[in-house]
Amino acid sequence: MSNNYPEGPGVYADVLLDDWFKRSFQEQPGSERMMLLFLREVIPERNITKIHYAPQEKTNQNPEKKSIRVDVECFDDAGRRFVVEIQRDPQAYFFDRAIFNSTFAIQRQLSRGARSYRFPPVYFIGITRFSLHKNDNRYLYRYSIKDDQTGEQMTDDLHYIFLEIPKCAGGKDRPLIEKFGHALGNLWLYKSRPQGYDEELLQLLFDSANISKFTPQEKIKYDNDMTTRRDILNQIDFAREEGAANKILEIARAMLADGVDISLISKYSGLTKDEIAAL
């Protein structure tokens, strides 16, 4: 088989897959602690002391697509509140979607009929399994709204942070957030937690992905999800070998609609990312 997914369920789950992302980051006993440690790494300037998960209201930005997001309310050491929305979203036009989705995070903070447009600061964090900046070796990017000429910040209430998983290298001497990003993207390949990955954040991540701790129902669902992914990739391999261009396009469209990473679609279909975006 030409794809890189392990034949069996492995030791750790690929938590960047749809439901498993939310399971690790929101639904497990250690999720809140892991989230707090993660946010302290990517937003160190806020001195976060506590968090809690915000209820996801029925404000669906795109009702025909699944939105894999986790909403968190954070408080700093001065008691100030701000909001973080984390998305693991592999769709095309990622920057445009990030801006679009962040507007809903803002609107959710304004009560209906409010006379003021003051809202708690919003951070949008995008975790991607593909590179947004191909000619830059950085793996963590930060954006805010600033004046083009002076660099003066227009507002401190809207920030965008992007963690590009493919650029995160492994190794015990790497910065913690880089090790976390690399582990996050490669969990399903590990047989055990690597030596030197002893920080609490990493211990919690590996523990959340340990398949032996899944319920029987979770094990069945995860195995089915992985089987479906392998089947789709194998269909593309077969169509490419047979020269069935239309079939490849059909499968690529289905994968895109189901939220499969563009980088994977490109790798196994032979289509460029621009061609996939055009679909």
C-alpha positions in Angstrom: 0.0 0.0 0.0 1.5 3.4 -1.0 0.1 5.6 1.7 1.8 6.0 5.1 -1.0 5.1 7.4 -0.1 2.1 9.6 -1.9 -1.2 8.8 -3.2 -1.6 12.3 -4.7 0.8 14.8 -1.2 1.6 16.3 -0.5 2.8 19.8 -1.6 6.4 19.5 -4.5 7.9 17.5 -4.2 10.5 14.8 -5.8 13.3 16.8 -5.8 15.7 14.0 -8.7 13.7 12.4 -12.1 15.3 12.9 -13.7 14.0 16.0 -10.5 12.9 17.6 -9.2 16.5 17.7 -12.1 17.6 19.9 -11.8 14.4 22.0 -8.2 15.2 22.9 -8.5 19.0 23.2 -11.8 19.2 24.9 -13.5 16.0 26.1 -11.0 14.1 28.1 -10.2 14.5 31.9 -6.8 16.1 31.1 -8.0 18.2 28.2 -8.5 21.4 30.2 -5.0 21.2 31.7 -3.4 20.4 28.3 -5.3 23.3 26.7 -4.1 25.7 29.4 -0.5 24.7 29.0 -0.8 24.9 25.2 -2.3 28.4 25.3 0.4 29.6 27.7 3.0 28.5 25.1 1.3 30.2 22.1 0.0 33.3 23.9 2.6 34.0 26.6 1.9 37.7 26.7 -1.5 37.1 28.3 -0.3 35.4 31.5 -3.3 33.0 31.5 -4.3 31.7 34.9 -7.5 29.8 34.1 -9.7 28.7 31.3 -13.0 27.0 30.7 -14.7 25.8 27.5 -17.4 28.0 26.0 -20.6 26.3 24.9 -20.7 26.2 21.1 -23.8 28.0 20.1 -25.7 27.1 17.0 -24.0 29.8 15.0 -22.8 27.6 12.1 -20.6 29.6 9.7 -21.2 27.0 7.0 -24.0 24.6 7.7 -22.9 22.3 4.9 -19.4 21.8 6.3 -18.2 20.4 9.6 -16.3 23.0 11.6 -13.7 21.3 13.8 -13.2 24.0 16.5 -12.8 24.4 20.2 -13.9 27.6 21.9 -12.2 28.6 25.1 -12.7 31.5 27.5 -9.5 32.6 29.2 -8.6 34.8 32.1 -5.2 36.4 32.7 -3.5 37.2 36.0 -5.5 40.5 36.3 -8.8 38.8 35.8 -9.2 40.1 32.3 -11.2 37.8 30.0 -10.5 37.0 26.4 -11.7 34.4 23.9 -9.7 31.8 21.9 -11.1 29.8 19.0 -8.9 26.9 17.8 -9.6 25.3 14.5 -8.1 22.3 12.8 -9.4 23.2 9.4 -7.8 21.8 6.2 -10.0 23.7 3.7 -8.8 25.8 0.8 -8.4 29.6 1.3 -7.4 29.1 4.9 -6.6 32.8 5.6 -10.0 33.9 4.2 -11.8 31.3 6.3 -9.9 32.3 9.4 -11.0 35.9 9.0 -14.6 34.9 8.2 -14.8 32.5 11.2 -13.2 35.1 13.6 -16.1 37.5 13.0 -18.5 34.9 14.5 -16.3 34.6 17.6 -16.6 38.4 17.9 -20.4 38.5 17.4 -20.9 35.7 19.9 -19.5 38.1 22.6 -21.9 40.9 21.9 -25.3 40.4 23.6 -28.3 41.2 21.5 -29.3 44.9 21.9 -25.9 45.8 23.4 -25.3 49.6 23.1 -21.5 49.2 23.1 -19.3 47.4 20.6 -16.7 46.6 23.2 -15.9 42.9 23.2 -13.3 40.7 24.9 -10.1 40.2 22.8 -10.4 37.3 20.3 -7.6 35.0 19.3 -8.0 32.7 16.4 -5.6 29.8 16.4 -5.3 27.7 13.3 -3.5 24.3 13.4 -2.7 23.1 9.9 -1.3 19.9 8.5 0.0 21.8 5.5 2.2 24.8 4.9 0.7 28.2 4.5 4.1 29.9 4.0 6.1 27.8 1.6 9.3 29.9 1.5 9.6 30.5 5.2 11.0 28.0 7.7 9.0 29.3 10.7 6.3 27.1 12.1 4.5 29.7 14.3 3.0 32.9 12.8 1.2 35.8 14.5 -0.9 38.5 12.9 -2.8 41.5 14.2 -4.3 44.6 12.6 -1.7 47.4 12.1 -1.0 50.5 10.2 0.8 49.8 6.9 3.3 52.6 7.3 4.0 53.0 11.0 3.2 49.5 12.3 0.9 51.1 14.9 -1.6 48.6 16.1 -5.1 49.6 15.4 -6.6 47.2 18.0 -5.3 44.7 20.5 -8.6 42.9 20.4 -8.1 40.6 17.3 -5.2 38.3 16.8 -4.5 35.4 14.4 -2.0 32.6 15.3 -1.1 29.8 12.9 0.8 26.6 13.8 2.1 24.8 10.7 2.6 21.2 11.7 4.8 20.1 8.8 7.5 22.6 9.8 7.7 21.4 13.4 10.8 19.3 13.8 11.1 16.6 16.5 14.0 16.1 19.0 14.4 16.5 22.7 16.3 19.8 22.3 13.6 21.6 20.3 11.4 24.3 21.9 8.4 22.9 23.6 5.8 24.2 21.2 7.8 22.8 18.3 8.0 19.4 19.9 4.3 19.6 20.6 3.5 20.5 17.0 5.7 17.6 15.7 4.2 15.1 18.1 0.6 16.3 17.2 1.2 15.6 13.5 2.9 12.3 14.0 1.3 10.6 17.0 0.0 7.7 15.0 3.5 6.8 14.0 5.0 6.6 17.5 5.3 3.3 19.5 6.0 5.2 22.7 6.6 8.7 23.9 10.1 9.8 22.8 12.9 10.3 25.2 13.1 13.9 26.2 9.4 14.5 25.7 8.9 14.7 29.4 7.1 18.1 29.7 3.6 17.9 31.2 2.1 19.3 28.0 3.6 16.4 26.0 2.7 13.8 28.6 -1.0 14.9 28.4 -1.0 14.9 24.6 0.3 11.3 24.4 -2.0 10.2 27.1 -5.0 11.7 25.3 -4.1 9.8 22.2 -3.4 6.4 23.7 -5.7 4.0 22.0 -5.5 1.5 24.8 -7.4 4.0 26.9 -10.2 4.4 24.4 -13.6 3.0 25.2 -14.7 -0.1 23.1 -17.0 2.2 21.1 -14.2 4.7 20.5 -11.8 2.0 19.3 -14.4 0.7 16.8 -15.1 4.2 15.5 -11.4 5.1 15.2 -10.6 1.9 13.4 -13.5 2.6 11.0 -12.3 6.2 10.4 -8.8 4.9 9.6 -10.2 2.2 7.3 -12.2 4.8 5.5 -9.2 7.0 5.0 -7.1 4.1 3.7 -9.9 3.1 1.3 -10.1 6.6 -0.1 -6.4 6.9 -0.6 -6.3 3.4 -2.3 -9.1 4.5 -4.7 -7.0 7.4 -5.7 -3.9 5.2 -6.2 -5.9 2.8 -8.4 -7.5 5.6 -10.4 -4.1 7.2 -11.0 -2.6 3.9 -12.1 -5.5 3.4 -14.6 -5.2 6.9 -15.9 -8.8 7.7 -14.9 -8.5 11.5 -14.6 -12.3 12.0 -14.1 -12.4 9.5 -11.3 -9.5 11.1 -9.5 -11.3 14.5 -9.7 -14.4 12.9 -8.3 -12.6 11.3 -5.4 -10.7 14.5 -4.7 -13.9 16.4 -4.5 -15.4 13.9 -2.1 -12.2 14.1 0.1 -12.3 17.9 0.1 -15.9 17.9 1.0 -15.2 15.5 3.9 -12.5 17.7 5.3 -9.5 15.7 4.3 -6.2 17.6 4.4 -5.4 19.3 1.1 -1.8 18.1 1.4 -2.9 14.5 1.5 -5.3 14.9 -1.4 -2.4 16.5 -3.4 0.1 13.8 -2.4 -2.0 10.9 -3.5 -4.0 12.3 -6.4 -1.1 14.1 -8.2 -3.2 17.3 -8.3 -1.7 20.5 -7.3 -3.1 22.4 -4.3 -4.3 25.2 -6.7 -6.1 22.6 -8.7 -7.7 21.1 -5.6 -8.7 24.6 -4.4 -10.4 25.2 -7.8 -12.6 22.2 -7.1 
